[in-house]
Amino acid sequence: MEKRGLLYEGKAKKLFVTDDPSLLWVEYKDEATAFNGEKKDNMTGKGRLNNEISSILFDSLHAGGIATHFVQRLSETEQLVKKTDIIPLEVVVRNIVAGSLKKRTGMSEGEELAPAIVEFYYKDDDLGDPLINEDHIRALQAATAEQVKELKKQALEINETLKSYFLENDLLLVDFKLEFGVTQEGIVLLADEISPDTCRLWDKDTKEKFDKDLYRFGIGSLQDGYSEILKRLGGAKHG
Ligand code: C5P
């Protein structure tokens, strides 16, 4: 497999084409951003931590029978994925109240949500990724009604698998964001990354935060938090 030209550079990752048109080469960067890029810093080691954690989580989903775009980890900061056309929606699943849900509704942080809540946000940096509903998705032609049904179904299945997996490692999966793509064959597949950049993860007992909120709100070391997650997920075996 050969890495070719840069296809796209995002806030946390670079995407390269390869000599195989169906595969992309992903490089996780050391840059941390928050609040739609308003806060930005270099964080040595973040790319490695997110690549390792994301690879472990994709492997755990595959073991649970859930297909994703992940093919293999290539190095400390790189992975190989299947090429998809990204659906312009962020799918957020919430098990516990935190973040923007708390702000929007006044519910108390830490309150359990059962069943889990699924939300859709329209992927558009200029608009600040607004919360939208299924009627907006139809009007925007961001996805078909059938795809929306599939996104919800897969997001809830992914939630069940990840929630159990994290709990086995003494972590609470508070909420997370997913992105999906469509393959050349028209299959909807989990894409992007699953990492402490895109999940809220708390200690099961103390509720200590180990995710990007440490950086967003300046309440602790991002590298220490992410290292703790990698350690709990058996990182040494994957390092
Ligand atoms: O900020 P909010 O509470 O809506 O975030 C919900 C979840 O989605 C959090 O785990 C957050 O890390 C993730 N998220 C993300 N990218 C965004 C917005 C939210 O990964 N652009």
Boltz pocket constraint, residues with backbone or C-beta under 6 A from the ligand:
constraints:
  - pocket:
      binder: B
      contacts: [[A, 90], [A, 92], [A, 93], [A, 98], [A, 99], [A, 100], [A, 101], [A, 129], [A, 175], [A, 176], [A, 177], [A, 196], [A, 197], [A, 198], [A, 199], [A, 200], [A, 212]]
      max_distance: 6.0
